Amino acid sequence: MSSNYDMPEATPNGIKIGNRVIGWSGAVKQFDGSRFDSRPSGGMRWLACILDAETSGWVILGVKKDLILWRWLVATVFLNEERDKNGTVEVPNEEGSVDIAVVYSGKCGDMSIYPGPLRFSLANHVESIAIEKYGIDEGSTLALRMYQDMVIADPECGFRMSAFGRKGLEMLHDDYIGMINTSGTPDMPVMH
């Protein structure tokens, strides 16, 4: 049984869910938050609506909004592949219950990874560095191109990580694990 949440529909004015329409800017903002963290398949359906709307000429997002969507896509595809390869683990949280995290297993060890911190890390390590080096316009365009090079649309299985994307995210996680192994866990929580 599916709910209206599961069945978004692209319209000229935004994504229609039941009798409600969420405008394109509001729809894109959902990818910057946690709405799809536990339901990536719902996010993929929303993303398909947004891409259909772009193809239909109903919306022109611009680089800033495209960065949000592609950052979400890269993080989601990577997490899905790591979950399929390494599984998940229950991690105690501050409320006394547990969160389900994806296990990353790399050359330096294992760690639990989550959607929000991974998107934050991508924004920090891809977008911020490109913008700092090349300025807001050129840097944002370069970061977007990098994200687009990190995933491949595969007609057989949907999206998958490219060799470039996999190598970059493995380096990011292995460096962080290596830092923890060498220096210990940072005093302040580090979003990764």
N, C-alpha and C positions, 0 to 999 in steps of 0.2 A: 504494500500500500504506500503510495507516495502522497506527499502533502504539496500544497502550493509552493512551499519553500523549495521543493525539488524541481519545479517546473517553470523556470523563468522563460519569458518570451521577449524577444527584441521588438520594440516598437519605435516609431520615429522620435518619440519623446523620452524614451528610457526603457528600463527593464520592467515588464509587467509581471506581477506575481499576484494571482487571484484578481481582485478588483483594484489593486494598488499599483501605481507606476512610480518607480524610483528613477529620478533623472540621471543622466549619464555621469555627471560629476559625483553625485551621491553613490552611484553604483561603483565607480572606480575607487572611491574612498574606502569601500568595504574591503578592498584588497590590501589596504594599508593597516587594517586592524585585525582582530582575531576572529571575525565572523566565519571564515572558512578553515581555521586551523584544525578543527576536528572533523571537518567535512570537506576535504579537498575536491571530491567529485562535484559537490554543489558549486564550488568556486570555478571548476572547469566549465560547468554549464553556463554560469554567468559570463565567464571569459568568452565563450563561444558566442553569446548574445552580443557582447561588445564588439567582437571582431566582425560579426555579421552586420552590425550597425555601421561600422566603418566602411565595410565593403559596399553597403547600400547607400553610402553618402549621407547617412543620418547624423553622424557625429564625426568631428575631427578632434582628436584628443590632444595632440601636441606632445612634445617630448616629456614634460613633467609627469603627465598622467600615464604615458606609455612606460616610463621608468617604473612607476608603481606596479603596473600590470606585469611587466617582464621580470621585475625583482620577485614578485610573488610566484610567477611561473617557474623561474629557476629554483627557488627554494623548495617549492612543492614537488617538482620532478626529482630533485636530489633526495629529498626526504622519502619519497615513495620508493625510489630505487634502493636506498639504504635500508628501509624497513623490509623490503622484499628480500634483501641479501642477509641482513643481520638481525632482524626482528625488533621487538620493542622491550622495554623494561619499565617496571613501576618504580617511580622515584618519589619518596616522601616529600610533601610540600609543607608550607608554613601553617596551613589550616589543620594539619594533623591527618589529612588523607593522602592519597597518592595521585600523581600525574603519570600519564603514559608518555614515555619519551621514545624516540627512535634511537637505535644504537648505531653509532658510527664506529667502525673498526678500521683503523689505519695502521701505518707502519710504526707509529710511536705508541700505540695502545688504543683503548676504547674510550668513548665518552657518550653521554646522552645528549641528543640534539633536539631542538624544538623549532617550530615555524617562526614565531615572532623574533626570537634572538638571531636566527639565521638571516632573516630579512634585514634586521638591524646591522648585522655584520657585513652583509653584502653592500648596504648603503654606505657604510663606513669605509669599507676596503675597496670598493669599486667606484661608486659615485663621488664620494668626498675627495678621494685622491685625484680622480680625473678632473673634477671642478677646480681643485686647488692648483693643479698644474696647468690647465688649459683655459680656465675661465668658465663661467656658468654656461654659456651657449655651446661652445665647442666641447667642453668637458661632459656636459649632459648628453650630447649627441654621441660622443665616444663611449660613454658608459652604457647607453642604450644599445649601441652596436655590439658591445662586448656581451651584454646579456643575451642578445639575439643569437650570438655565436655560441653560447653555452648550452643551448638546447636545440634539438632536432625534431621536426615534425615527422613522425614515422607513420605511414599509412597503415601499417600492420598493428601497431600498439599505441598509437597516440604520440605523445611527446616523450623523448628520452634525452639524457645528458649526452652532449657531444664529448669527444675525447678532450677537447680544450676545456670545456666546462667541468668535467669530472676532475681533471688534473688540477685546475684552479681551486676547486672546493676541497679536494683532498689536501692540497698544500696548506690551505687556510686552517683546516682542522688539525692536521699533523703538527703544524707550527704551534698551535695553541696547546695541544697535548704535550709537546716537547717542552714548552715554557712551564707548564704545570709540573712536569717531571723534574725539571731542573730547579725551578724557583719555588715550587709549591703553589697552592691555590692562592690567588690574590686576596687581600684583605677585603676589598670592596667587591661585590658581585660584578662579574664581567659578563655582559650580554654577548653570547656567541651562538 
